[in-house]
Amino acid sequence: MNRSGRPASWGGVVLVARREFRERFRSRAFQVATAITLVVVAAAVVVPALVDTTPKTRPVGLAGSSPVALSAAIEAQARAADVAVRIVPIGDEPTGENALRRGDIAVLVIDGRRMVWHRSVEARLAAVVRSAAAVVALRDDAARLGLTAAQTEALLSPAPLDSRTLDPEDPHRREREGAAAVTLALLLMAISLNGAMVLTGVVEEKSGRVVEVLLAHLRPWELLAGKVAGIGLLGLTQVTSIGATAVVLLAVLHPFDVPPIGIATFGLLLVWFILGYAIFSVAYGALGALAPRPEDAQNTTGPVTLCLVVAYFAAFTLAGHPDTLAAKFVSLFPLTAPLAMPERLVVGAVPWWETGLAITLTLAGVYGILRLGGRIYAGAVLRTGRTVNLVEAWRATGL
């Protein structure tokens, strides 16, 4: 029972949440913003797929009395160096020089001894041709000395040399770090934008005196909780649709290397979005209730914005060192965990107990923010005409 004598009920929360979701989903601003985001995400995946990023094949012209084995040797050395080449037979040197000027070939090899370039030397291609020419020359010398083919191959084969790595590096480390940076930026954007919607709704209802009508039928906590839940569900729908679009396009087009991120990790990212949104949106709503007009809202919610920015930079700074004590601390602290823990999850494996502990602590933080924010909201939302300070809002509830 509250002071009005009415029993606590979640029916009001559901009604407010449904209203917020329906009205904002139908708003032109939300639809345009979602459409633009989907187009940007799709373009970021589709455009690289349409652009040929594979190395171009470099045509190599052979002129004069080039050794017969030179073509095969160049192709073998090119494969070893990850250079795509194509052998082009050329009649004589003048014909080859004309082909160079026209751009038909990248380099002209004359008699297997000289290379001619058009304007500049391509270092990797030059190294391939030199290595091939050296292999052919060694084989010819071995044949003149009477060595068999097997002896020649044994002579040319490099000596076996075992190698091992003390701390093997993740082959997908760079891709994971890139994906973590993108994930962090998207989480920051999603949490801040949806939190801003809660802030805007609270201030507009207060300045327009709509809140007085609503509070005649609802408790303050029901109104705040319903607003947070409705906008949060809308944000979750938006984030999920954008993420699903990106995942499908990446799976179909494969425009670039993407680190293997499992379904469980993706699910945890959504969980952290919900937790981060819950903490910061309740804070935005509670402090927004202190402002008498929309233009004053940025001043009253400055601490929330500062906490969000600090959490972002802490997570971003420690992304390259996910196993340090500082990284573990910010991924467990409730105000920074919604951004720091997803960063660690994408970059590398996080023990299950750390993930569970972080979620538990953050849930406790959400509960604390709900209690604290609900009291501030209840004490400030009906006080109009001037900015309400925190002490006044706290005492106004009489709890």
Sequence and secondary structure as in RCSB ss.txt:
>XXXX:A:sequence
MNRSGRPASWGGVVLVARREFRERFRSRAFQVATAITLVVVAAAVVVPALVDTTPKTRPVGLAGSSPVALSAAIE
AQARAADVAVRIVPIGDEPTGENALRRGDIAVLVIDGRRMVWHRSVEARLAAVVRSAAAVVALRDDAARLGLTAA
QTEALLSPAPLDSRTLDPEDPHRREREGAAAVTLALLLMAISLNGAMVLTGVVEEKSGRVVEVLLAHLRPWELLA
GKVAGIGLLGLTQVTSIGATAVVLLAVLHPFDVPPIGIATFGLLLVWFILGYAIFSVAYGALGALAPRPEDAQNT
TGPVTLCLVVAYFAAFTLAGHPDTLAAKFVSLFPLTAPLAMPERLVVGAVPWWETGLAITLTLAGVYGILRLGGR
IYAGAVLRTGRTVNLVEAWRATGL
>XXXX:A:secstr
  TTS    SHHHHHHHHHHHHHHHH HHHHHHHHHHHHHHHHHHHHHHHS  S   EEEEEESS  TTHHHHHH
HHHHHTT  EEEEE SSHHHHHHHHHHTS SEEEETTTEEE SSS  HHHHHHHHHHHHHHHHHHHHHHTT  HH
HHHHHHS        SS   TTHHHHHHHHHHHHHHHHHHHHHHHHHHHHHHHHHHHTTHHHHHTTTS HHHHHH
HHHHHHHHHHHHHHHHHHHHHHHHHHHH  S      HHHHHHHHHHHHHHHHHHHHHHHHHHTT SSGGGHHHH
THHHHHHHHHHHHHHHHTTT TTSHHHHHHHHSTTTHHHHHHHHHHHS   HHHHHHHHHHHHHHHHHHHHHHHH
HHHHHTT  SS   HHHHHHHT  
